[in-house]
Protein backbone atom coordinates (compact mmCIF):
# COMPACT_ATOMS: atom_id res chain seq x y z
CA UNK A 1 0.00 0.00 0.00
CA UNK A 2 2.88 2.37 0.73
CA UNK A 3 4.23 1.86 -2.79
CA UNK A 4 0.89 2.94 -4.25
CA UNK A 5 0.75 6.02 -2.01
CA UNK A 6 4.30 6.98 -2.90
CA UNK A 7 3.50 6.42 -6.58
CA UNK A 8 0.42 8.62 -6.42
CA UNK A 9 2.27 11.38 -4.59
CA UNK A 10 5.12 11.18 -7.09
CA UNK A 11 2.69 11.40 -9.99
CA UNK A 12 0.99 14.38 -8.35
CA UNK A 13 4.34 16.12 -7.87
CA UNK A 14 5.31 15.48 -11.50
CA UNK A 15 1.96 16.66 -12.87
CA UNK A 16 1.67 19.68 -10.55
CA UNK A 17 3.60 22.06 -12.86
CA UNK A 18 1.29 21.13 -15.73
CA UNK A 19 -1.81 21.81 -13.64
CA UNK A 20 -0.36 25.00 -12.19
CA UNK A 21 0.67 26.43 -15.56
CA UNK A 22 -2.77 25.68 -16.94
CA UNK A 23 -4.37 27.85 -14.26
CA UNK A 24 -1.91 30.72 -14.03
CA UNK A 25 -1.83 33.68 -16.37
CA UNK A 26 1.83 34.07 -17.28
CA UNK A 27 2.79 37.57 -18.36
CA UNK A 28 5.05 37.01 -21.38
CA UNK A 29 5.98 40.67 -21.66
CA UNK A 30 8.15 40.86 -18.56
CA UNK A 31 8.29 37.14 -17.76
CA UNK A 32 6.86 37.41 -14.27
CA UNK A 33 4.39 34.85 -13.03
CA UNK A 34 1.23 35.97 -11.21
CA UNK A 35 1.87 39.57 -12.40
CA UNK A 36 3.79 40.23 -9.17
CA UNK A 37 6.22 42.62 -10.81
CA UNK A 38 3.55 45.03 -12.02
CA UNK A 39 0.84 44.51 -9.39
CA UNK A 40 0.24 46.56 -6.27
CA UNK A 41 0.74 44.98 -2.84
CA UNK A 42 -2.91 44.05 -2.38
CA UNK A 43 -3.13 42.19 -5.71
CA UNK A 44 0.18 40.45 -5.09
CA UNK A 45 -0.90 39.20 -1.67
CA UNK A 46 -4.27 38.03 -2.98
CA UNK A 47 -2.60 36.21 -5.89
CA UNK A 48 -0.14 34.45 -3.60
CA UNK A 49 -2.80 33.48 -1.06
CA UNK A 50 -5.10 32.14 -3.77
CA UNK A 51 -2.24 30.12 -5.29
CA UNK A 52 -1.32 28.60 -1.91
CA UNK A 53 -4.95 27.80 -1.07
CA UNK A 54 -5.42 26.27 -4.52
CA UNK A 55 -2.39 24.05 -3.97
CA UNK A 56 -3.68 23.00 -0.55
CA UNK A 57 -7.07 22.23 -2.10
CA UNK A 58 -5.34 20.01 -4.63
CA UNK A 59 -3.53 18.20 -1.81
CA UNK A 60 -6.84 17.70 0.04
CA UNK A 61 -8.51 16.24 -3.05
CA UNK A 62 -5.55 13.89 -3.58
CA UNK A 63 -5.83 12.76 0.04
CA UNK A 64 -9.54 12.05 -0.46
CA UNK A 65 -8.67 9.96 -3.51
CA UNK A 66 -5.98 8.08 -1.56
CA UNK A 67 -8.43 7.38 1.26
CA UNK A 68 -11.07 6.20 -1.19
CA UNK A 69 -8.58 3.93 -2.94
CA UNK A 70 -7.46 2.51 0.41
CA UNK A 71 -11.10 1.88 1.36
CA UNK A 72 -11.85 0.15 -1.94
CA UNK A 73 -8.80 -2.09 -1.65
CA UNK A 74 -9.30 -2.90 2.04
CA UNK A 75 -10.91 -6.22 1.21
CA UNK A 76 -13.10 -6.20 4.33
CA UNK A 77 -10.22 -5.52 6.71
CA UNK A 78 -11.76 -3.32 9.39
CA UNK A 79 -8.44 -1.72 10.36
CA UNK A 80 -7.79 -0.56 6.79
CA UNK A 81 -11.37 0.69 6.45
CA UNK A 82 -11.04 2.66 9.70
CA UNK A 83 -7.73 4.11 8.50
CA UNK A 84 -9.31 5.09 5.17
CA UNK A 85 -12.23 6.75 6.96
CA UNK A 86 -9.79 8.75 9.08
CA UNK A 87 -7.90 9.90 5.98
CA UNK A 88 -11.09 10.91 4.18
CA UNK A 89 -12.56 12.73 7.18
CA UNK A 90 -9.30 14.59 7.82
CA UNK A 91 -9.08 15.59 4.16
CA UNK A 92 -12.69 16.80 4.11
CA UNK A 93 -12.11 18.83 7.27
CA UNK A 94 -8.97 20.26 5.66
CA UNK A 95 -10.92 21.15 2.54
CA UNK A 96 -13.54 22.94 4.64
CA UNK A 97 -10.81 24.88 6.45
CA UNK A 98 -9.26 25.83 3.10
CA UNK A 99 -12.60 27.08 1.76
CA UNK A 100 -13.22 29.07 4.94
CA UNK A 101 -9.74 30.58 4.74
CA UNK A 102 -10.38 31.59 1.14
CA UNK A 103 -13.71 33.17 2.15
CA UNK A 104 -12.02 35.09 4.98
CA UNK A 105 -9.32 36.41 2.64
CA UNK A 106 -11.91 37.56 0.10
CA UNK A 107 -13.97 39.20 2.86
CA UNK A 108 -10.98 41.00 4.38
CA UNK A 109 -9.78 42.22 0.98
CA UNK A 110 -13.23 43.49 0.04
CA UNK A 111 -13.62 45.27 3.40
CA UNK A 112 -10.17 46.90 3.29
CA UNK A 113 -10.26 47.82 -0.38
CA UNK A 114 -11.27 51.42 0.31
CA UNK A 115 -9.21 51.76 3.48
CA UNK A 116 -6.87 54.72 3.33
CA UNK A 117 -4.75 53.88 6.37
CA UNK A 118 -5.70 57.01 8.32
N, C-alpha and C positions, 0 to 999 in steps of 0.2 A: 504494500500500500504506500510505503514511503517513496518508492521509486516513481509511482504514478503521480504523487503530489509534487515531487521534485520536478518531474517532467512537465507537469502543467504549469508550475511556477516559472520554469525555464522558458517554456513556450510563450507565456504571458510577457516575460521580460524581453524576449526577442521581438515580439509583435507590438510591444508598447510604442516604439517610435513610429511605427506605421499608423497606429490609431491616433497618436498625439498629433502627427503632422496632418492627418486628415481633418482634425478639428481646429487647428490653429491657423489663423490668418498670418502668413509670413509676409512681411513687408520686403519686397525685393529691391526697393529703391536704396535703402540704407542697410539692408541685411539684418535688421534687428527683429527678433521674434517677440511676439506679443505687443509690438509697438511701444516698447518701454523707452526707447531713445527719444521719441517725439511726444510721448504722453505726459500729462501732468501727474502729480503724485497720487491723486485720488484714483485716476484710471489705472495707473500702474499697480497700485495695491489691490484694486478690485480684480484686475486681470490675473495677478499672481494667486490671490486667494481662490478665485474660481478654478484656476488650473490645478491647484493643490487639492481642492475639494473634489474635482472631477477625477483625479488620480485615485483618491481615497475611495470614491464611489466605485471605480473600476475594481479596486482590490476587494471591496465588500461583495461585489457581484461574483468575482472569482471564488471567494470563500464560500458563498452560497452554492455555487456549482460544485466545489470540492465536497462540501457536506452532503449534497444530494447524490453525488457519485458514490461517496462512502456508504450512504444509506442503501442505495440500490445494490451495491455489491456486498452488503453485510451478510447475506445468506441466512438470515434469521438469528444471527448472533446478537444477543441483546446488548452486550457491551459496545459493539461497533455501532449499533443503532443509537444507543444513548450518546455516544461520542459524536455521531453525525448530527443528532438533534442539538447538542451543545454548540457545535460549529455553526449550524444554520441560525440558531437563535442569537448567538453572539454577532454574527454577520448582519442579521436583520436589525438588531439594536444599533450596531455601528452605522448602518445605512440611515436609520432614523436620526441619529445624532448628526450625521453629515448633512442631511437635508435641513435639519433645524439650524445648524451652523450657517448654511448657505442663506436661509431665510433671515437670520439675524444680521448677517453682513449686508444683505440687500436693504433691510430695514434701516440699519445705521447709516448706510451711504445715502439713502433717500432722505433721511431726516437731517443729515449734516450737509447736504448739498448746497444749501443757501446760507450756511453758517459763515460768518465773516471773521470769527476769531476775536471779537471785541468783548 
